[in-house]
Structure formats: structure tokens, C-alpha cells
């Protein structure tokens, strides 16, 4: 099967610090792939490489058969890549739905001049965009909060707003950085079910960083484990959970 995302021998160095050291990552279409490891293992750096925020000194990156190194970060949404962040990147003074609408910008044809010249068409686009945004909020339990300022929501709810913003653009590849942080057990289970449903309905490929191995059980097809910037294991959630290298490097020291 041709992979949707393929990284080979990726190395990233910041001065004298090696953040990634010959990392491989291969994800077929419609796979849910977990990325775990202790703090400082290089997980977020790997996402930053995929998003073109960090440039590797070595290695290759391929997405849908294209060389990702040829694309600037602002073009990734148009390629079908969306992302959430470990630290929330929301506009607290804007409403929930306005934050989600930002995720549709890459799919809006024309610009301000086009909107002014075609007011009727622009209004129809805006109505359709709001309907799309509301549809993204519904499975995340946020319909009643659509017009509330994001800054007034709980941390867990704000995490769901960021997920809705990434999901609303209907990406092929969704990158999630610690989506379970700040969520209670009920919210984590609801998120797991939502991602499974999204994979099925939208033919979505998901790469998710998390410290919750239990969250990946029954959801992830495979899991890659990083430690000190290197691959130390890959397999099903059950396989990596029982891998001695993973236990020694991560699980045995997990809180």
C-alpha cells in the first residue's frame, strides 16, 4: 500500500542538540497512528517537521507522493493537512464558531475584492461556511457554545474547539498534538469515538501525539515510540505496551 505520509531518516539539530536522529515514520491512508514517548523525545519536533515549521538537516518527507520539503507552511492546508497544537492557538476574544471558521480559509475561493464585487455570492458562501462549522461542532458537543467567546470555556472545551477548527477543512491528514491534555475520562472516551467516526466518514488519516496509551487502545492501528529522538518501537498499542524497550524508556517511568 502506498503510504500517504512517509518520513525516512529524518534528523533535526538545534545547535549542538539533536532533536531527531534518523527517524522513520510511514503512515498509510486512513490509518490512525499514535506517537508516544517521554518528554523531550522529539514528538512535537516531528510534527513541526511535517508542518514545515522545522526544517530537517537530513532525511526525506513525502506526502501523497509529493516532496513536502518543496512546500511552504502556508500551503499545507491546501494540500489537505491540518493540525492542532499542544499549547492552544485560539483567539480568546472571538466566538467559538468564528474560531472554527478560520479553519476554512484555505478552501475559500477569491479574496476581499471578490467578496465585495459579489455580495450575494459572498453571503451564500458565508452561510454555507457557518453551516459547515456548526456541523463540525456538533459531534464535539459544542453546538450550544457556538456563539460564546472561547476565553469563557473550560480548557477541555477549548481543546475541542481547536480540534473542530482543524477538522472543519476536511483534511486528508489530521495531526493532533496532545489532544487529551486537560480532558476528563468521559471527554477522552468521547474524543476517541469521535476520531474513529471521523476516520470512517471522512476517510481521514490521523497522527496523534499523546501520553495516554489507554486512549490509543481500541483506536490506533499502530503506534510509533520515540526516545531521545530515535525510533525504539513500532507496532499495535498492545505490542508496544509490552515491549521491554518501551517499558524501560517510558511506561515504567510514566506518572
C-alpha positions, 0 to 999 in steps of 0.5 A: 500500500502506498503510504500517504505520509512517509518520513525516512531518516529524518534528523533535526539539530538545534545547535549542538542538540539533536532533536531527531536522529534518523527517524522513520515514520510511514503512515498509510491512508486512513490509518490512525497512528499514535506517537508516544514517548517521554518528554523531550523525545522529539514528538512535537519536533516531528510534527513541526517537521511535517508542518514545515515549521522545522526544517530537517538537516537530513532525511526525506518527507513525502506526502501523497507522493509529493516532496513536502520539503518543496512546500511552504507552511502556508500551503499545507492546508491546501494540500489537505493537512491540518493540525492542532497544537499542544499549547492552544492557538485560539483567539480568546476574544472571538466566538467559538464558531468564528474560531472554527471558521478560520479553519476554512480559509484555505478552501475559500475561493477569491479574496476581499475584492471578490467578496465585495464585487459579489455580495450575494455570492459572498453571503451564500458562501458565508452561510454555507461556511457557518453551516459547515462549522456548526456541523463540525461542532456538533459531534464535539458537543459544542453546538450550544457554545457556538456563539460564546467567546472561547476565553469563557470555556473550560480548557477541555472545551477549548481543546475541542474547539481547536480540534473542530477548527482543524477538522472543519477543512476536511483534511486528508491528514489530521495531526493532533498534538496532545489532544487529551491534555486537560480532558476528563475520562468521559471527554477522552472516551468521547474524543476517541469515538469521535476520531474513529467516526471521523476516520470512517466518514471522512476517510481521514488519516490521523497522527496523534501525539499523546501520553495516554496509551489507554486512549490509543487502545481500541483506536490506533492501528499502530503506534510509533515510540520515540526516545531521545529522538530515535525510533525504539518501537513500532507496532499495535498499542498492545505490542508496544505496551509490552515491549521491554524497550518501551517499558524501560524508556517510558511506561515504567517511568510514566506518572 
